[in-house]
C-alpha cells in the first residue's frame, strides 16, 4: 500500500486523486470540471476502480529522506 501522501493520476479527460492513502479516491472529468468541484466517484465506480489499479501499478515509494552529516560548529539550512 502506498505511503500516506497524496496521489493523483490522469488519463484522457479523467483524474483521480486522494489526499491520503486511507481516504477514498475522488474522480473528476477535467474538461467539464477544471476546478475539480464535482466528485464523480459515486457515479462512475468502474472508472475509479480502473484508474486506481493503474495508480497502484505506477506507484513508486518515496525514498527515506537523508539528512547530511552536520559538521561540528557549522550551521546548515
Order of alpha helices (4+ residues) and beta strands (2+ residues): beta-beta-beta-alpha
